[in-house]
Amino acid sequence: MYPAEIVLPMKAELTDHGFEELQSATAVDSALEKKGTTLVMINSVCGCSAGSARPGVLMAVSATNKKPDQLTTTFAGYDLDAVKKVREHLLPFPPSSPAIALFKDGQLVHMIERHQIEGRPAQVIAGNLMAAFEEYC
């Protein structure tokens, strides 16, 4: 498990912008049981999370009025039970962090895996998400 002093500033990048932390399996299930759309960002300490995933997610939710009803996040290597539960909802996709998933009425409708984040600028991630928001939100 990563130390809090490393993780907390990375969590704050999202929570300071209205993302709700999912820190337990129960919190994950509660979030995904709600009607409407829910964005789940599996945050990570890696460089692609810092350079592309978090900035891309923030660009997407701030650049459009059509966005998910709920913005949520959990942290790989820190929120262990929550991440495990999110990954159950992401099957058949393999574990990935960072990862960005959009659910509608509890069903996975859009997924961005780590291999789709690595090496891509934040603007590409944002564009991908805004297209999904347009379709599903």
Steps between C-alpha positions, in 0.01 A plus 500: 500500500628845411568748782233766560745787454550392139139413420304783664617782269418283197155426640447871563550578131162338443318546831573873495301507175190323630593133465363282779750254648401136501702351782314175565321225309172618650559853370567362152181295499298795630634731230436254220148414620385856439298581188670715241862519395805451719860564402756296693866597478740240638779734599865396519846624595637436151612770261224432248244567769665831590575607144196377309223332696429749780547809279291340223214413734503851646503657152207286391275577796577872491470543122141387456161532660414145400682296761436213742258539789767372740875547491684243711854383557691229680875448530687188391749380759324695775121448499549126465147370566338774292728441201441125522124561494520746207702244306223242553263744329750548215515136393587373242763776488822401679625702799636833387617812676449764419166425340191706429156342481157639427195320633138562414240366742770273645608355165844561352459693174848644435849403613844654459780266605858585589629399156263761352638766736876440487678724255191702413451865590229604743308662213454160333367350824266798543373468142433129548304568818303793357386277212385239754323770705321617186381147427406382849436800729 
